[in-house]
Amino acid sequence: MNRFRVRSGALEKIMQERFLSVLELSKISGLSRPSLYSIINEKVSYVRVANCKKLADALEVSVEDIFFIENDDR
């Protein structure tokens, strides 16, 4: 099974380049602030595909700019 993991520092870097706060990104992406903090601080192991897409769409970047796919063959 493939899972999405955040690229270390990628989301924060894009937010800084665009002068976006977590609150602003929360509003445009539809994700909660606690969820965003968990993703930014890499407190979650994997991010749902739908949330990856929401963030990428909100930031107008590709999913691959923020996340990488990890193959989890069990």
N, CA, C and O atoms as a Tripos MOL2 file, in Angstrom:
@<TRIPOS>MOLECULE
protein
  296   295    74     0     0
PROTEIN
NO_CHARGES

@<TRIPOS>ATOM
      1 N           0.8410   -1.1750    0.0000 N.3       1 MET1
      2 CA          0.0000    0.0000    0.0000 C.3       1 MET1
      3 C           0.8940    1.2500    0.0000 C.2       1 MET1
      4 O           1.8920    1.3010    0.7190 O.2       1 MET1
      5 N           0.5440    2.2250   -0.7840 N.am      2 ASN2
      6 CA          1.2850    3.4810   -0.8340 C.3       2 ASN2
      7 C           0.6780    4.4790    0.1390 C.2       2 ASN2
      8 O          -0.5420    4.5890    0.2580 O.2       2 ASN2
      9 N           1.5480    5.2060    0.8310 N.am      3 ARG3
     10 CA          1.0950    6.2190    1.7830 C.3       3 ARG3
     11 C           1.8660    7.5090    1.5400 C.2       3 ARG3
     12 O           3.0110    7.4950    1.0870 O.2       3 ARG3
     13 N           1.2170    8.6150    1.8490 N.am      4 PHE4
     14 CA          1.8450    9.9180    1.6660 C.3       4 PHE4
     15 C           2.4730   10.3880    2.9710 C.2       4 PHE4
     16 O           1.8390   10.3660    4.0260 O.2       4 PHE4
     17 N           3.7270   10.8130    2.8820 N.am      5 ARG5
     18 CA          4.4450   11.3910    4.0210 C.3       5 ARG5
     19 C           4.9000   12.7860    3.6280 C.2       5 ARG5
     20 O           5.2000   13.0510    2.4640 O.2       5 ARG5
     21 N           4.9460   13.6590    4.5980 N.am      6 VAL6
     22 CA          5.3280   15.0450    4.3260 C.3       6 VAL6
     23 C           6.8390   15.1330    4.0830 C.2       6 VAL6
     24 O           7.6350   14.4960    4.7740 O.2       6 VAL6
     25 N           7.2050   15.9300    3.0930 N.am      7 ARG7
     26 CA          8.6280   16.2170    2.8550 C.3       7 ARG7
     27 C           9.0700   17.1790    3.9590 C.2       7 ARG7
     28 O           8.4550   18.2270    4.1550 O.2       7 ARG7
     29 N          10.0990   16.8360    4.6530 N.am      8 SER8
     30 CA         10.5580   17.6240    5.7920 C.3       8 SER8
     31 C          10.7970   19.0840    5.3990 C.2       8 SER8
     32 O          11.6230   19.3800    4.5360 O.2       8 SER8
     33 N          10.0630   19.9810    6.0420 N.am      9 GLY9
     34 CA         10.2270   21.4110    5.8180 C.3       9 GLY9
     35 C           9.5690   21.9730    4.5760 C.2       9 GLY9
     36 O           9.5350   23.1910    4.4010 O.2       9 GLY9
     37 N           9.0450   21.1250    3.7090 N.am     10 ALA10
     38 CA          8.4990   21.6050    2.4320 C.3      10 ALA10
     39 C           7.2770   22.5020    2.6200 C.2      10 ALA10
     40 O           7.1870   23.5710    2.0150 O.2      10 ALA10
     41 N           6.3550   22.0720    3.4460 N.am     11 LEU11
     42 CA          5.1310   22.8450    3.6450 C.3      11 LEU11
     43 C           5.4470   24.1820    4.3140 C.2      11 LEU11
     44 O           4.9330   25.2250    3.9100 O.2      11 LEU11
     45 N           6.2890   24.1400    5.3290 N.am     12 GLU12
     46 CA          6.6870   25.3730    6.0120 C.3      12 GLU12
     47 C           7.3670   26.3580    5.0610 C.2      12 GLU12
     48 O           7.1040   27.5590    5.1120 O.2      12 GLU12
     49 N           8.2250   25.8520    4.2120 N.am     13 LYS13
     50 CA          8.9490   26.7060    3.2630 C.3      13 LYS13
     51 C           7.9800   27.4070    2.3160 C.2      13 LYS13
     52 O           8.0980   28.6100    2.0830 O.2      13 LYS13
     53 N           7.0240   26.6610    1.7710 N.am     14 ILE14
     54 CA          6.0380   27.2480    0.8580 C.3      14 ILE14
     55 C           5.2050   28.2930    1.5850 C.2      14 ILE14
     56 O           4.9270   29.3620    1.0420 O.2      14 ILE14
     57 N           4.8080   27.9810    2.8170 N.am     15 MET15
     58 CA          4.0260   28.9410    3.6000 C.3      15 MET15
     59 C           4.8220   30.2210    3.8400 C.2      15 MET15
     60 O           4.2760   31.3190    3.7250 O.2      15 MET15
     61 N           6.0960   30.0920    4.1700 N.am     16 GLN16
     62 CA          6.9400   31.2690    4.4140 C.3      16 GLN16
     63 C           7.1130   32.0960    3.1450 C.2      16 GLN16
     64 O           7.0590   33.3250    3.1910 O.2      16 GLN16
     65 N           7.3190   31.4290    2.0190 N.am     17 GLU17
     66 CA          7.4870   32.1360    0.7460 C.3      17 GLU17
     67 C           6.2480   32.9430    0.3850 C.2      17 GLU17
     68 O           6.3360   33.9790   -0.2730 O.2      17 GLU17
     69 N           5.0940   32.4520    0.8250 N.am     18 ARG18
     70 CA          3.8280   33.1160    0.4820 C.3      18 ARG18
     71 C           3.2680   33.9340    1.6360 C.2      18 ARG18
     72 O           2.1580   34.4600    1.5550 O.2      18 ARG18
     73 N           4.0380   34.0360    2.7040 N.am     19 PHE19
     74 CA          3.6260   34.7930    3.8870 C.3      19 PHE19
     75 C           2.2740   34.3220    4.4200 C.2      19 PHE19
     76 O           1.4170   35.1310    4.7750 O.2      19 PHE19
     77 N           2.0970   33.0040    4.4700 N.am     20 LEU20
     78 CA          0.8500   32.4150    4.9520 C.3      20 LEU20
     79 C           1.0100   31.9060    6.3720 C.2      20 LEU20
     80 O           1.9880   31.2320    6.6950 O.2      20 LEU20
     81 N           0.0520   32.2280    7.2100 N.am     21 SER21
     82 CA          0.0270   31.6730    8.5630 C.3      21 SER21
     83 C          -0.7470   30.3540    8.5350 C.2      21 SER21
     84 O          -1.4070   30.0260    7.5490 O.2      21 SER21
     85 N          -0.6530   29.6150    9.6200 N.am     22 VAL22
     86 CA         -1.4160   28.3680    9.7230 C.3      22 VAL22
     87 C          -2.9070   28.6790    9.6690 C.2      22 VAL22
     88 O          -3.6720   27.9410    9.0480 O.2      22 VAL22
     89 N          -3.3210   29.7560   10.3110 N.am     23 LEU23
     90 CA         -4.7350   30.1380   10.2890 C.3      23 LEU23
     91 C          -5.2000   30.4200    8.8620 C.2      23 LEU23
     92 O          -6.2720   29.9680    8.4580 O.2      23 LEU23
     93 N          -4.4080   31.1560    8.1040 N.am     24 GLU24
     94 CA         -4.7810   31.4650    6.7170 C.3      24 GLU24
     95 C          -4.8300   30.2010    5.8650 C.2      24 GLU24
     96 O          -5.7570   30.0180    5.0760 O.2      24 GLU24
     97 N          -3.8350   29.3280    6.0210 N.am     25 LEU25
     98 CA         -3.8360   28.0820    5.2540 C.3      25 LEU25
     99 C          -5.0070   27.2050    5.6560 C.2      25 LEU25
    100 O          -5.5820   26.5110    4.8180 O.2      25 LEU25
    101 N          -5.3590   27.2320    6.9220 N.am     26 SER26
    102 CA         -6.5170   26.4760    7.3940 C.3      26 SER26
    103 C          -7.7880   26.9420    6.6840 C.2      26 SER26
    104 O          -8.6080   26.1310    6.2550 O.2      26 SER26
    105 N          -7.9330   28.2390    6.5700 N.am     27 LYS27
    106 CA         -9.1240   28.8010    5.9190 C.3      27 LYS27
    107 C          -9.1940   28.4470    4.4390 C.2      27 LYS27
    108 O         -10.2670   28.1130    3.9370 O.2      27 LYS27
    109 N          -8.0650   28.5160    3.7310 N.am     28 ILE28
    110 CA         -8.1270   28.2600    2.2880 C.3      28 ILE28
    111 C          -8.1010   26.7780    1.9390 C.2      28 ILE28
    112 O          -8.5400   26.3850    0.8580 O.2      28 ILE28
    113 N          -7.5880   25.9550    2.8480 N.am     29 SER29
    114 CA         -7.5140   24.5160    2.5550 C.3      29 SER29
    115 C          -8.6920   23.7260    3.1140 C.2      29 SER29
    116 O          -9.0190   22.6460    2.6210 O.2      29 SER29
    117 N          -9.3260   24.2770    4.1490 N.am     30 GLY30
    118 CA        -10.4140   23.5420    4.7900 C.3      30 GLY30
    119 C          -9.9420   22.5550    5.8510 C.2      30 GLY30
    120 O         -10.7530   21.8350    6.4340 O.2      30 GLY30
    121 N          -8.6370   22.5160    6.1050 N.am     31 LEU31
    122 CA         -8.1050   21.6440    7.1550 C.3      31 LEU31
    123 C          -8.0380   22.4200    8.4650 C.2      31 LEU31
    124 O          -7.8220   23.6320    8.4630 O.2      31 LEU31
    125 N          -8.2180   21.7340    9.5630 N.am     32 SER32
    126 CA         -8.1830   22.4010   10.8630 C.3      32 SER32
    127 C          -6.7590   22.8210   11.2160 C.2      32 SER32
    128 O          -5.7870   22.2620   10.7080 O.2      32 SER32
    129 N          -6.6540   23.8100   12.0890 N.am     33 ARG33
    130 CA         -5.3310   24.2470   12.5390 C.3      33 ARG33
    131 C          -4.5770   23.1170   13.2400 C.2      33 ARG33
    132 O          -3.3930   22.9240   12.9650 O.2      33 ARG33
    133 N          -5.2240   22.3620   14.1390 N.am     34 PRO34
    134 CA         -4.4930   21.2510   14.7670 C.3      34 PRO34
    135 C          -3.9730   20.2310   13.7500 C.2      34 PRO34
    136 O          -2.8720   19.7030   13.9040 O.2      34 PRO34
    137 N          -4.7630   19.9590   12.7220 N.am     35 SER35
    138 CA         -4.3110   19.0240   11.6830 C.3      35 SER35
    139 C          -3.0960   19.5790   10.9530 C.2      35 SER35
    140 O          -2.1330   18.8570   10.6960 O.2      35 SER35
    141 N          -3.1450   20.8550   10.6230 N.am     36 LEU36
    142 CA         -2.0160   21.4830    9.9270 C.3      36 LEU36
    143 C          -0.7600   21.4840   10.7950 C.2      36 LEU36
    144 O           0.3300   21.1800   10.3120 O.2      36 LEU36
    145 N          -0.9110   21.8260   12.0720 N.am     37 TYR37
    146 CA          0.2500   21.8010   12.9710 C.3      37 TYR37
    147 C           0.8460   20.4000   13.0400 C.2      37 TYR37
    148 O           2.0670   20.2430   13.0550 O.2      37 TYR37
    149 N          -0.0050   19.3870   13.0830 N.am     38 SER38
    150 CA          0.4830   18.0030   13.1300 C.3      38 SER38
    151 C           1.2580   17.6400   11.8680 C.2      38 SER38
    152 O           2.2780   16.9540   11.9320 O.2      38 SER38
    153 N           0.7680   18.1070   10.7230 N.am     39 ILE39
    154 CA          1.4510   17.8270    9.4520 C.3      39 ILE39
    155 C           2.7710   18.6030    9.3850 C.2      39 ILE39
    156 O           3.8110   18.0340    9.0510 O.2      39 ILE39
    157 N           2.7270   19.8870    9.6990 N.am     40 ILE40
    158 CA          3.9240   20.7350    9.6350 C.3      40 ILE40
    159 C           5.0140   20.2210   10.5690 C.2      40 ILE40
    160 O           6.1870   20.1720   10.1990 O.2      40 ILE40
    161 N           4.6210   19.8420   11.7710 N.am     41 ASN41
    162 CA          5.5880   19.3850   12.7730 C.3      41 ASN41
    163 C           5.8760   17.8910   12.6850 C.2      41 ASN41
    164 O           6.5430   17.3200   13.5470 O.2      41 ASN41
    165 N           5.3620   17.2710   11.6310 N.am     42 GLU42
    166 CA          5.5890   15.8500   11.3540 C.3      42 GLU42
    167 C           5.2170   14.9590   12.5360 C.2      42 GLU42
    168 O           5.9260   14.0080   12.8670 O.2      42 GLU42
    169 N           4.0860   15.2880   13.1670 N.am     43 LYS43
    170 CA          3.5730   14.5040   14.2900 C.3      43 LYS43
    171 C           2.7110   13.3430   13.8120 C.2      43 LYS43
    172 O           2.3610   12.4570   14.5920 O.2      43 LYS43
    173 N           2.3730   13.3520   12.5310 N.am     44 VAL44
    174 CA          1.5880   12.2580   11.9530 C.3      44 VAL44
    175 C           2.5000   11.4430   11.0460 C.2      44 VAL44
    176 O           3.3680   11.9880   10.3630 O.2      44 VAL44
    177 N           2.2940   10.1460   11.0500 N.am     45 SER45
    178 CA          3.1230    9.2690   10.2150 C.3      45 SER45
    179 C           2.7620    9.4050    8.7480 C.2      45 SER45
    180 O           3.6330    9.4550    7.8800 O.2      45 SER45
    181 N           1.4770    9.4640    8.4870 N.am     46 TYR46
    182 CA          0.9930    9.5110    7.1120 C.3      46 TYR46
    183 C          -0.1410   10.5150    7.0020 C.2      46 TYR46
    184 O          -0.8490   10.7800    7.9730 O.2      46 TYR46
    185 N          -0.3030   11.0660    5.8170 N.am     47 VAL47
    186 CA         -1.3560   12.0480    5.5650 C.3      47 VAL47
    187 C          -2.3200   11.4540    4.5490 C.2      47 VAL47
    188 O          -1.9040   10.8600    3.5540 O.2      47 VAL47
    189 N          -3.6000   11.6170    4.8070 N.am     48 ARG48
    190 CA         -4.6170   11.0970    3.8890 C.3      48 ARG48
    191 C          -4.4990   11.7620    2.5220 C.2      48 ARG48
    192 O          -4.1520   12.9380    2.4080 O.2      48 ARG48
    193 N          -4.7940   10.9860    1.5020 N.am     49 VAL49
    194 CA         -4.7050   11.4800    0.1260 C.3      49 VAL49
    195 C          -5.5730   12.7240   -0.0600 C.2      49 VAL49
    196 O          -5.1430   13.6920   -0.6880 O.2      49 VAL49
    197 N          -6.7770   12.7030    0.4770 N.am     50 ALA50
    198 CA         -7.6860   13.8500    0.3280 C.3      50 ALA50
    199 C          -7.0820   15.1100    0.9420 C.2      50 ALA50
    200 O          -7.2180   16.1980    0.3830 O.2      50 ALA50
    201 N          -6.4170   14.9720    2.0830 N.am     51 ASN51
    202 CA         -5.8010   16.1310    2.7310 C.3      51 ASN51
    203 C          -4.5700   16.6080    1.9690 C.2      51 ASN51
    204 O          -4.2970   17.8080    1.9160 O.2      51 ASN51
    205 N          -3.8340   15.6850    1.3860 N.am     52 CYS52
    206 CA         -2.6960   16.0620    0.5340 C.3      52 CYS52
    207 C          -3.1890   16.9150   -0.6220 C.2      52 CYS52
    208 O          -2.6030   17.9490   -0.9430 O.2      52 CYS52
    209 N          -4.2610   16.4770   -1.2340 N.am     53 LYS53
    210 CA         -4.8270   17.1920   -2.3860 C.3      53 LYS53
    211 C          -5.3390   18.5690   -1.9710 C.2      53 LYS53
    212 O          -5.1250   19.5510   -2.6810 O.2      53 LYS53
    213 N          -6.0150   18.6460   -0.8220 N.am     54 LYS54
    214 CA         -6.5260   19.9350   -0.3470 C.3      54 LYS54
    215 C          -5.3940   20.9410   -0.1450 C.2      54 LYS54
    216 O          -5.5020   22.1020   -0.5400 O.2      54 LYS54
    217 N          -4.3190   20.4820    0.4680 N.am     55 LEU55
    218 CA         -3.1870   21.3800    0.7070 C.3      55 LEU55
    219 C          -2.5220   21.8060   -0.5940 C.2      55 LEU55
    220 O          -2.2210   22.9840   -0.7880 O.2      55 LEU55
    221 N          -2.2980   20.8630   -1.4680 N.am     56 ALA56
    222 CA         -1.6660   21.1800   -2.7520 C.3      56 ALA56
    223 C          -2.5300   22.1540   -3.5570 C.2      56 ALA56
    224 O          -2.0170   23.1130   -4.1330 O.2      56 ALA56
    225 N          -3.8220   21.9080   -3.5940 N.am     57 ASP57
    226 CA         -4.7280   22.8030   -4.3200 C.3      57 ASP57
    227 C          -4.7300   24.2040   -3.7050 C.2      57 ASP57
    228 O          -4.6930   25.2020   -4.4250 O.2      57 ASP57
    229 N          -4.7730   24.2730   -2.3850 N.am     58 ALA58
    230 CA         -4.8030   25.5680   -1.7000 C.3      58 ALA58
    231 C          -3.5300   26.3670   -1.9690 C.2      58 ALA58
    232 O          -3.5710   27.5930   -2.0760 O.2      58 ALA58
    233 N          -2.4040   25.6680   -2.0770 N.am     59 LEU59
    234 CA         -1.1200   26.3330   -2.3000 C.3      59 LEU59
    235 C          -0.7450   26.4330   -3.7760 C.2      59 LEU59
    236 O           0.2750   27.0240   -4.1320 O.2      59 LEU59
    237 N          -1.5850   25.8470   -4.6250 N.am     60 GLU60
    238 CA         -1.3620   25.8380   -6.0760 C.3      60 GLU60
    239 C          -0.0040   25.2310   -6.4310 C.2      60 GLU60
    240 O           0.7630   25.7860   -7.2170 O.2      60 GLU60
    241 N           0.2650   24.0770   -5.8260 N.am     61 VAL61
    242 CA          1.4740   23.3000   -6.1150 C.3      61 VAL61
    243 C           1.0530   21.8560   -6.3470 C.2      61 VAL61
    244 O          -0.1030   21.4970   -6.1240 O.2      61 VAL61
    245 N           1.9800   21.0380   -6.7900 N.am     62 SER62
    246 CA          1.6530   19.6220   -6.9530 C.3      62 SER62
    247 C           1.7840   18.9210   -5.6050 C.2      62 SER62
    248 O           2.5120   19.3790   -4.7230 O.2      62 SER62
    249 N           1.0850   17.8280   -5.4590 N.am     63 VAL63
    250 CA          1.1570   17.0360   -4.2320 C.3      63 VAL63
    251 C           2.6100   16.6390   -3.9610 C.2      63 VAL63
    252 O           3.0500   16.6210   -2.8110 O.2      63 VAL63
    253 N           3.3470   16.3230   -5.0220 N.am     64 GLU64
    254 CA          4.7380   15.8880   -4.8890 C.3      64 GLU64
    255 C           5.6640   16.9860   -4.3660 C.2      64 GLU64
    256 O           6.7530   16.6910   -3.8740 O.2      64 GLU64
    257 N           5.2440   18.2470   -4.4670 N.am     65 ASP65
    258 CA          6.0520   19.3410   -3.9200 C.3      65 ASP65
    259 C           6.0600   19.3290   -2.3920 C.2      65 ASP65
    260 O           6.9870   19.8400   -1.7630 O.2      65 ASP65
    261 N           5.0200   18.7420   -1.8020 N.am     66 ILE66
    262 CA          4.8740   18.7460   -0.3470 C.3      66 ILE66
    263 C           5.0620   17.3560    0.2580 C.2      66 ILE66
    264 O           5.5800   17.2150    1.3660 O.2      66 ILE66
    265 N           4.6400   16.3430   -0.4760 N.am     67 PHE67
    266 CA          4.6230   14.9840    0.0630 C.3      67 PHE67
    267 C           5.3920   14.0230   -0.8320 C.2      67 PHE67
    268 O           5.6050   14.2900   -2.0150 O.2      67 PHE67
    269 N           5.8000   12.9120   -0.2540 N.am     68 PHE68
    270 CA          6.3650   11.8310   -1.0510 C.3      68 PHE68
    271 C           5.5990   10.5580   -0.7320 C.2      68 PHE68
    272 O           5.0150   10.4130    0.3410 O.2      68 PHE68
    273 N           5.6160    9.6510   -1.6770 N.am     69 ILE69
    274 CA          4.8960    8.3920   -1.5160 C.3      69 ILE69
    275 C           5.8480    7.3600   -0.9350 C.2      69 ILE69
    276 O           6.9510    7.1460   -1.4370 O.2      69 ILE69
    277 N           5.3950    6.7370    0.1210 N.am     70 GLU70
    278 CA          6.1680    5.6690    0.7450 C.3      70 GLU70
    279 C           5.4290    4.3610    0.5180 C.2      70 GLU70
    280 O           4.2420    4.2460    0.8240 O.2      70 GLU70
    281 N           6.1250    3.3950   -0.0100 N.am     71 ASN71
    282 CA          5.5280    2.0860   -0.2580 C.3      71 ASN71
    283 C           5.5980    1.2870    1.0280 C.2      71 ASN71
    284 O           6.6780    1.0540    1.5710 O.2      71 ASN71
    285 N           4.4420    0.8700    1.5080 N.am     72 ASP72
    286 CA          4.3460    0.1370    2.7690 C.3      72 ASP72
    287 C           3.8650   -1.2750    2.4820 C.2      72 ASP72
    288 O           2.7080   -1.6050    2.7430 O.2      72 ASP72
    289 N           4.7420   -2.1040    1.9480 N.am     73 ASP73
    290 CA          4.3770   -3.4900    1.6430 C.3      73 ASP73
    291 C           4.4100   -4.3150    2.9130 C.2      73 ASP73
    292 O           5.4610   -4.5160    3.5210 O.2      73 ASP73
    293 N           3.2610   -4.7780    3.2920 N.am     74 ARG74
    294 CA          3.1710   -5.6250    4.4930 C.3      74 ARG74
    295 C           2.7430   -6.9980    4.1080 C.2      74 ARG74
    296 O           2.6070   -7.8660    4.9700 O.2      74 ARG74
@<TRIPOS>BOND
     1     1     2 1
     2     2     3 1
     3     3     4 2
     4     3     5 am
     5     5     6 1
     6     6     7 1
     7     7     8 2
     8     7     9 am
     9     9    10 1
    10    10    11 1
    11    11    12 2
    12    11    13 am
    13    13    14 1
    14    14    15 1
    15    15    16 2
    16    15    17 am
    17    17    18 1
    18    18    19 1
    19    19    20 2
    20    19    21 am
    21    21    22 1
    22    22    23 1
    23    23    24 2
    24    23    25 am
    25    25    26 1
    26    26    27 1
    27    27    28 2
    28    27    29 am
    29    29    30 1
    30    30    31 1
    31    31    32 2
    32    31    33 am
    33    33    34 1
    34    34    35 1
    35    35    36 2
    36    35    37 am
    37    37    38 1
    38    38    39 1
    39    39    40 2
    40    39    41 am
    41    41    42 1
    42    42    43 1
    43    43    44 2
    44    43    45 am
    45    45    46 1
    46    46    47 1
    47    47    48 2
    48    47    49 am
    49    49    50 1
    50    50    51 1
    51    51    52 2
    52    51    53 am
    53    53    54 1
    54    54    55 1
    55    55    56 2
    56    55    57 am
    57    57    58 1
    58    58    59 1
    59    59    60 2
    60    59    61 am
    61    61    62 1
    62    62    63 1
    63    63    64 2
    64    63    65 am
    65    65    66 1
    66    66    67 1
    67    67    68 2
    68    67    69 am
    69    69    70 1
    70    70    71 1
    71    71    72 2
    72    71    73 am
    73    73    74 1
    74    74    75 1
    75    75    76 2
    76    75    77 am
    77    77    78 1
    78    78    79 1
    79    79    80 2
    80    79    81 am
    81    81    82 1
    82    82    83 1
    83    83    84 2
    84    83    85 am
    85    85    86 1
    86    86    87 1
    87    87    88 2
    88    87    89 am
    89    89    90 1
    90    90    91 1
    91    91    92 2
    92    91    93 am
    93    93    94 1
    94    94    95 1
    95    95    96 2
    96    95    97 am
    97    97    98 1
    98    98    99 1
    99    99   100 2
   100    99   101 am
   101   101   102 1
   102   102   103 1
   103   103   104 2
   104   103   105 am
   105   105   106 1
   106   106   107 1
   107   107   108 2
   108   107   109 am
   109   109   110 1
   110   110   111 1
   111   111   112 2
   112   111   113 am
   113   113   114 1
   114   114   115 1
   115   115   116 2
   116   115   117 am
   117   117   118 1
   118   118   119 1
   119   119   120 2
   120   119   121 am
   121   121   122 1
   122   122   123 1
   123   123   124 2
   124   123   125 am
   125   125   126 1
   126   126   127 1
   127   127   128 2
   128   127   129 am
   129   129   130 1
   130   130   131 1
   131   131   132 2
   132   131   133 am
   133   133   134 1
   134   134   135 1
   135   135   136 2
   136   135   137 am
   137   137   138 1
   138   138   139 1
   139   139   140 2
   140   139   141 am
   141   141   142 1
   142   142   143 1
   143   143   144 2
   144   143   145 am
   145   145   146 1
   146   146   147 1
   147   147   148 2
   148   147   149 am
   149   149   150 1
   150   150   151 1
   151   151   152 2
   152   151   153 am
   153   153   154 1
   154   154   155 1
   155   155   156 2
   156   155   157 am
   157   157   158 1
   158   158   159 1
   159   159   160 2
   160   159   161 am
   161   161   162 1
   162   162   163 1
   163   163   164 2
   164   163   165 am
   165   165   166 1
   166   166   167 1
   167   167   168 2
   168   167   169 am
   169   169   170 1
   170   170   171 1
   171   171   172 2
   172   171   173 am
   173   173   174 1
   174   174   175 1
   175   175   176 2
   176   175   177 am
   177   177   178 1
   178   178   179 1
   179   179   180 2
   180   179   181 am
   181   181   182 1
   182   182   183 1
   183   183   184 2
   184   183   185 am
   185   185   186 1
   186   186   187 1
   187   187   188 2
   188   187   189 am
   189   189   190 1
   190   190   191 1
   191   191   192 2
   192   191   193 am
   193   193   194 1
   194   194   195 1
   195   195   196 2
   196   195   197 am
   197   197   198 1
   198   198   199 1
   199   199   200 2
   200   199   201 am
   201   201   202 1
   202   202   203 1
   203   203   204 2
   204   203   205 am
   205   205   206 1
   206   206   207 1
   207   207   208 2
   208   207   209 am
   209   209   210 1
   210   210   211 1
   211   211   212 2
   212   211   213 am
   213   213   214 1
   214   214   215 1
   215   215   216 2
   216   215   217 am
   217   217   218 1
   218   218   219 1
   219   219   220 2
   220   219   221 am
   221   221   222 1
   222   222   223 1
   223   223   224 2
   224   223   225 am
   225   225   226 1
   226   226   227 1
   227   227   228 2
   228   227   229 am
   229   229   230 1
   230   230   231 1
   231   231   232 2
   232   231   233 am
   233   233   234 1
   234   234   235 1
   235   235   236 2
   236   235   237 am
   237   237   238 1
   238   238   239 1
   239   239   240 2
   240   239   241 am
   241   241   242 1
   242   242   243 1
   243   243   244 2
   244   243   245 am
   245   245   246 1
   246   246   247 1
   247   247   248 2
   248   247   249 am
   249   249   250 1
   250   250   251 1
   251   251   252 2
   252   251   253 am
   253   253   254 1
   254   254   255 1
   255   255   256 2
   256   255   257 am
   257   257   258 1
   258   258   259 1
   259   259   260 2
   260   259   261 am
   261   261   262 1
   262   262   263 1
   263   263   264 2
   264   263   265 am
   265   265   266 1
   266   266   267 1
   267   267   268 2
   268   267   269 am
   269   269   270 1
   270   270   271 1
   271   271   272 2
   272   271   273 am
   273   273   274 1
   274   274   275 1
   275   275   276 2
   276   275   277 am
   277   277   278 1
   278   278   279 1
   279   279   280 2
   280   279   281 am
   281   281   282 1
   282   282   283 1
   283   283   284 2
   284   283   285 am
   285   285   286 1
   286   286   287 1
   287   287   288 2
   288   287   289 am
   289   289   290 1
   290   290   291 1
   291   291   292 2
   292   291   293 am
   293   293   294 1
   294   294   295 1
   295   295   296 2
@<TRIPOS>SUBSTRUCTURE
     1 MET1         2 RESIDUE 1 A MET
     2 ASN2         6 RESIDUE 1 A ASN
     3 ARG3        10 RESIDUE 1 A ARG
     4 PHE4        14 RESIDUE 1 A PHE
     5 ARG5        18 RESIDUE 1 A ARG
     6 VAL6        22 RESIDUE 1 A VAL
     7 ARG7        26 RESIDUE 1 A ARG
     8 SER8        30 RESIDUE 1 A SER
     9 GLY9        34 RESIDUE 1 A GLY
    10 ALA10       38 RESIDUE 1 A ALA
    11 LEU11       42 RESIDUE 1 A LEU
    12 GLU12       46 RESIDUE 1 A GLU
    13 LYS13       50 RESIDUE 1 A LYS
    14 ILE14       54 RESIDUE 1 A ILE
    15 MET15       58 RESIDUE 1 A MET
    16 GLN16       62 RESIDUE 1 A GLN
    17 GLU17       66 RESIDUE 1 A GLU
    18 ARG18       70 RESIDUE 1 A ARG
    19 PHE19       74 RESIDUE 1 A PHE
    20 LEU20       78 RESIDUE 1 A LEU
    21 SER21       82 RESIDUE 1 A SER
    22 VAL22       86 RESIDUE 1 A VAL
    23 LEU23       90 RESIDUE 1 A LEU
    24 GLU24       94 RESIDUE 1 A GLU
    25 LEU25       98 RESIDUE 1 A LEU
    26 SER26      102 RESIDUE 1 A SER
    27 LYS27      106 RESIDUE 1 A LYS
    28 ILE28      110 RESIDUE 1 A ILE
    29 SER29      114 RESIDUE 1 A SER
    30 GLY30      118 RESIDUE 1 A GLY
    31 LEU31      122 RESIDUE 1 A LEU
    32 SER32      126 RESIDUE 1 A SER
    33 ARG33      130 RESIDUE 1 A ARG
    34 PRO34      134 RESIDUE 1 A PRO
    35 SER35      138 RESIDUE 1 A SER
    36 LEU36      142 RESIDUE 1 A LEU
    37 TYR37      146 RESIDUE 1 A TYR
    38 SER38      150 RESIDUE 1 A SER
    39 ILE39      154 RESIDUE 1 A ILE
    40 ILE40      158 RESIDUE 1 A ILE
    41 ASN41      162 RESIDUE 1 A ASN
    42 GLU42      166 RESIDUE 1 A GLU
    43 LYS43      170 RESIDUE 1 A LYS
    44 VAL44      174 RESIDUE 1 A VAL
    45 SER45      178 RESIDUE 1 A SER
    46 TYR46      182 RESIDUE 1 A TYR
    47 VAL47      186 RESIDUE 1 A VAL
    48 ARG48      190 RESIDUE 1 A ARG
    49 VAL49      194 RESIDUE 1 A VAL
    50 ALA50      198 RESIDUE 1 A ALA
    51 ASN51      202 RESIDUE 1 A ASN
    52 CYS52      206 RESIDUE 1 A CYS
    53 LYS53      210 RESIDUE 1 A LYS
    54 LYS54      214 RESIDUE 1 A LYS
    55 LEU55      218 RESIDUE 1 A LEU
    56 ALA56      222 RESIDUE 1 A ALA
    57 ASP57      226 RESIDUE 1 A ASP
    58 ALA58      230 RESIDUE 1 A ALA
    59 LEU59      234 RESIDUE 1 A LEU
    60 GLU60      238 RESIDUE 1 A GLU
    61 VAL61      242 RESIDUE 1 A VAL
    62 SER62      246 RESIDUE 1 A SER
    63 VAL63      250 RESIDUE 1 A VAL
    64 GLU64      254 RESIDUE 1 A GLU
    65 ASP65      258 RESIDUE 1 A ASP
    66 ILE66      262 RESIDUE 1 A ILE
    67 PHE67      266 RESIDUE 1 A PHE
    68 PHE68      270 RESIDUE 1 A PHE
    69 ILE69      274 RESIDUE 1 A ILE
    70 GLU70      278 RESIDUE 1 A GLU
    71 ASN71      282 RESIDUE 1 A ASN
    72 ASP72      286 RESIDUE 1 A ASP
    73 ASP73      290 RESIDUE 1 A ASP
    74 ARG74      294 RESIDUE 1 A ARG
